[in-house]
């Protein structure tokens, strides 16, 4: 019987073990989509205890605690940090076979060297040990990122963000490139006239531009797009239920903007027309700059209105949605492709029913001009687990070229989430190793090991044009 979380965790045969330890394990990390706060990176923050760095903001853990009957006071409420951690420790044994069980213990091992199983009995000792370590200089957030061999991070930033902390990071430097990503969701969120107008007012103030028309609005937003580019940004990101591809005319969009700026709510058709127009505008700007555009599709957000009012968005009340995707994605990408304005694109789906749809959709717009120009992104959010990753890898292998895949990302708000890259790499090596052992793939480790390295790092480095990022073997930094 194998030991839990030993060096060959998830690796069931000798070939998979060789692929991981000789090819994947020490490859650097490019994390091209996450939600890490740049102010905490710039300040090189030390967290007071593990609750602050591990539980605060982690709606994955919050959902599990709620399902386990933990009152909200111990999750997002006013209970002490120790009391919140204790309730998480009580919950952990009930997360068996949920990816949280693996992630929890991977993170305790990789960052703190703790091999004990977290439960009610071990909670106090683990809390105290991690508290002491986290308060030491070697456990500042920059040191934690360096420990994981991260080379590039892309945060997720609203067009109105000042990017002042990105500037500080770039000026001070610490061995990792931290770039902003342009996330203009609020700039096209016309579902609520009051909230949209508040946002337009904010754009007006940030850009020092009077916005009296739709054309003025585009001028102001283009200033922000240009500013992001000046700060090293080369990636955009959109979090949408689905791509919008409603037919519209320029005059219609101008009238729609005037209507909502006057405080009148839009009809459903007008709402979709405006979002469709904005998506095209943003995509054309991305193409002009040669950026990579990302579309995260399929989340049904804020389902619990009572808790949304109490806690706000992104607090654990979202789920998979069953939106129709194929027709609108094809119409949107086809318009850009027909006008030769389709930049590098990554599509992510949250509904696993859309796996084959996404894997075949990307092939429609890969025209040979760029390697892997249109990508199907890694298993995302609720699919970011062993079964979800395995299905994504297998489906992409069956219907595309897994060899050209740009690999994993954390999509996380936690500085302790980077073992998710290890988790992905182990699953990847297990799949390839097992097929070699079964005679389904040639026993050519240099060939397949090279492919593993590409998926782990090299493909992303090439795709995002971050050629200046050196490929260096990992040097174990003792903390």
N, C-alpha and C positions, 0 to 999 in steps of 0.2 A: 504494500500500500504506500502510495506517495504521500509525502508530507505536504500539508497545506501551504501554499505560497512559497515553495522552495524555488531554487534557481531555474527549474524546468517547469514552472507553473504554466499550464495550458499547452505544454509541448509534450506530446504523447510518444514520440519516437526519436531515434537518434538523429535522423536527417533534419527534422524540424528544429531540434536543439542546436545542431550545427548552423543552420540558416540563421537562427536568432542570435546566438552568441558570437558567431564569426562575421555576420554581415549586418544585422539590424541593430543590435543592442547599443553600439557606440556611435551610431549616426546622429548628427546634430538635429535640432528641432527647428522647423519653421512653423510657427503657430499663426496662420494668416487670418484667423477669425476668433476673437475672444472679446470678453467684456471686462477686462481688467481695468481698474481705475488708474489713469496715468498720473494723477496727483500723488498717489501712494508710491508709484514707481519713482517719480521724481524726488520725493522726500526720502526715499530709501527707508520706508517705514518699518518699524518693529511692532508686531502685534503683541498686545498684553498677554494674551492666552489663546489657547486653541479654539475656544468658542468664537472669538473675534475673527480669526482668519479662516475658520472651517465651517462654522454654522451660520454666521451672519450673511444673509443674502443668498443662501443655498436652498432654493425652493425644491430641489430634488429631495434633500433630507427633510425639509419641512413637510412635504406631502407624505413621506413615509411615517413621520411622527404623528401626523393627524390621523392617518389610517390606523395607527397603533393606539389611538385613544389618548394621546397626549394633549392636554389643554393648551390653547393658544398662548397663554401667559408664559409657558415654557418654550415657546417657539419664537414668536415675534414680540412677546409681551415684556413685562418689567421684571421678570424673575432674574436672579443673579446669573452671571456667566457660568458659574459652577453648576447651578441648578439646571440650566439649559443643557449643558454638556452631559450631566448625569442622566437626564431624560433621553438624550440621544443614545447614550451607552445602553440604557435599558431597551431601547428600540432595536439596536443593531442585531441582536440574535434573531429577531423576527424578520430581518431582511435577507435571510438565507435564500439564495438563488436569484436575488435581485442584484444588479450590478453594483449597487451601493455597498454590498458586503465585500466584494472584491476591491472596489475603489478605496473603501475605508481602510482596509488592512494594507493595501499597497502603499497608500500615502503615509500611514504610520511607519511602515518599514523604510520607505525610500527617503523620507525627510528626517525621521527621528531615530531610525534604527530600532524601533520597537516591534518585536515579533509576538508579543502577547495578543491574545484575542480580546477585543474590546467588548465588555459586558458590564453589568452592574458591579460585579466583584472587582474588576480591574480598573474601573473608571477613575477612582481617586488617584491611584498611583500614576496612571497615564496622564491625567490632567496636570498633576504637579510636575512630572518630568518634562512634559512639553512646555509648560509655562516657563520653567527656568531656561530652557533652550531658546524659546522664542524671544526672550528678552535680551539675549546675547547678540553682539554685533554680527556674528556669523549667521544669524537667522533673520537678517533684514530681507526685505522682499527682493532686492537686487541679488543678494547672495543665494537666495532660494532659486531664482531663475537661472543663475549661472550654474548652480549645482545640477540642474536638469539638462544642461548642455543646450540651452535655448540660444539661437542665433538671431532670430527675427520674430517680433511680435507685431500684430496689427490689432489695435484697439478698435472700438466701435463708437463713432463720434457723430453727433448731430451737426448739421451745417453751421449752426450758430455758435458752436463751441469755440472758445478762444484759442485752443491748442497751446496755451501758454506752458503747460507742463510738458508737452512734447518738445517744445523749444528748450526748456531747461534740461530735459534728458539728453537732447542732442548736444547741447553746449557742454554739459558736464561729462557725458559718456561713461559707460561702465562695461563695455564689451558686448552689448546687445543692441541691435537696431530696433527702435520702437517707433512704428509709423501709425498715423491715424488712418481710419477708413471712413469714407464719406457715407453716412447713413441718413438719407433724406426722407424717411418715412413720414415724419410730421409735416414736411413741406407739401405733401399731397393728401393729407388726411382731412378730407372735407366732410366727414360724417357728422360733425358737430360745428355749426357756424361760429359759435362763440369761441371754441378752442382754436379753430383754424385762424380766426382773426387775431387772436392773441399771439399766435405763432407768427403771422405775417407782420404784426407790429414789432415783434422781437427781431425779425430779419431786417426790418426797416431801421431799427436802432443800431444793430450790429454793423450794418453796411453803410450807415449814414446816407440812406437812399430813400427818397420819398416814393412810396408805392401807391400810385393812383390808378394803375392799370395792370393787366396781365403782363404786358411787355416790361413794365417797371419791375414786376415781381421776378421775371426771368433775369433781368439785368442784375438785380440784387443777388439772386441765388448763384448766378454765374461768377460773381465776385468771390463768393465763398468757395465755389468749386476751384477757382484759380488759386485762392489762398491755400486751400488744402494741398493742391499740387506743389505750391512753393514750400510747403512743410514736409515734403517727401511722400505725400499720399499718392498711391497708384492703384488703390483698391476702393471700390464702392460696395455697398451692401444694402439689400432691401429685405425687410421682413414682412411678407404679405400672405394673405389667405390664398390668393391666386394671382397670376398675371392678369392685368387688365388690358383688353384689346378691343374696346368699343370703338365703332366708327365715329368720327367727329370732323368738324371743320374748324379752321382757325377762328373764324368769327364766332362760332358757337362757344369755344373755350373762353374767348374774351368776354362774352356776355355772361357766361357762368361765373367767371371770376368777379365781375361787377355785381352779380346777384348776391353772392355769398359775402362779399365785402360790405354789402348793404345790410347784412344781418339776416338775410332770408335763407332758410334751409333749402338745400338742393333736393331735387327728385332723385330717385335711385339711378335713373338713366344719366342724369347730369353728373352725379357723383362718379359713376363709372367712366364717363367721357373725360372728366377732368383728370382722374387718376391715369387713364390711358395716355392722355397727352403728356402728362408729366413724366411718365415712364419713358416715353420716346425721347423727350428732351434730355433727360438724365443719361440715357443710353448713348445719345449722339455726342454729348459732352465727354462721356467716358471714351468713346471711340476716337474723338479728336485728340485726346490725351494719351491714348494707348493704354488705358487702365484695364484692370480686370473687374468685371461686374459680377456680383453674386446675388442670387435670388433664393431666399429661404421661404419655401411655400408650404402651406397646408396646416398651420396652427389655428385652432379655434380658441381665441383668447378671451380671458376675463369672463368665464362662464358663470361664476358665482357673484352676482351683483351685490349681495349683502357684504361679502368679504372684500370685494373691490372697493366699495365705499369706505370700508374700515381700514384697509391696508394699502390700497392702491394697486397698480399693475405690477406684473413680474413677481408675484408673491406666491405662486403655486396653484393657480386656478385655471390653467390652460390645459387643452387636450388636443388630440389628433382630430382634424376636421376632414370631412369627405367632400371636398370641393372638386368640381370638374376642372381638370388641368390641361389636357392635351390640346384642345382646340385653341385656347387663348395663347398658350406658349408658342404653338406653331405659328399663329397669326402674327404675334409680336416679333419673334425671331425672324420670320420670313420677310416682314417689312424692312427690318434693319438690314438683312442680308441682301434683299433686292436693291437697296440703295447703297450697297457696299459700305454700310456703317455699323456692322456687327463686330464689336470688339471681343476679346477673350471673355468667356462667360462660364460661370459655374452655377448649376441648378441643384438645389437640395429639396428633397421631399420629406414630409413628416408622416404621410400615410404610406405604410408599406405596400398597400394595394397599387401604388403608383411606381413601384420599382422598375418593372419592365417598361413602363411608359417612358420613364426618364432615361433608362439605358438605351432605348431605341431613338428617343427624340434627339439626343445629342449627335447621333450619326447623321441627322438630316442637315446639319449646319457646319460640320467639319469638312472644309473645302480643300484641304491639303496645303493651305497657305501657312499654317502654324501647327506645330505638333500639339495635338490635343486641344485645339482652339476652344471647343465647347465641351465642358466637362460635366459629369454627374458627380456631385460632391459626396463626401463621406456620410455615413449613417449619422443622422442628426437627431438630437434631443431625445425623444422617447425611443428612438431606434439606436441610440448610442450605447449598445450593449452587445454581448457576445453573439446572440442570435441575429440581431440587426446588422452588425458589421459583417458577419459571415454571409448573410443573404445579399448584402450590397456588393461585396467582393465577388461572390459567385455570379450574380446577375450581370455585373459589369464584365466579368470574364466571358460569360456566355454570349453577350450581345455587343461587346465593344472591345477595347484593348486595356486590360488591367495594367499592362506594362507602362501605359502612358498616364496613369492616374496620379493626381497631385497629392494624394494621401490625407492624413489625419489632421484634425485641429481639436482644440479643447472646447470652444464655445462656452467658456466658463467665466465666472466672476471671482474665482478662487485662485490664489497663488499656490495652492497645494494640489491643483488638478492635473499637473503635467504627466503623472504616470498613466493618464489615459492614452498618451502616445505609445507607451510601453505595452499597454493592454492591446491596442490595435496591432502593434508589430508582432506580438506573440501569436495572436489569432491568424495574422497573415502568414507567418512562418509555419504554423501548424497546418494550414490548408495546403501550402505548397509542399511541405515535407511529407505529408501523408500521401499526396498524389505521386511523389517520387518513389516512396516506399512501395506503393501499389503498382508501380510500372506505368502509371498514367502520364508521367512526365519523365524526361531523360534524367539520368543521374549525373547531371552536369552542374555542380555547385557553383563554379565561377559564372556560368551563364545565368542561372536562376538567382544566385546570390547578388549578382549585379543588378538584376531586376528588383530585388528586394530593396537594395540601397536606393535605387531610383524612386521607388514608391515612398520610401521613408523620408527622403530629403531631396535628391537630385532633381526630380521632376518639378517640384515646387520652386526650387531655386531657379531653374531655367524658365518656368512658366511666368513667374512674377518678375523676371528680369533682375533678380537680386544676385547677379553674378559676382558682386564684390564680397559676398558672404563666403568666407573661407570654409572649406570642408576640413575640419580638424578632428582627429580622434579625441574622444572624450578623455579628459584627465580628471581622475577622481579627486574632487575637492572635499577634504574632510571637514565636517561640521560637528 
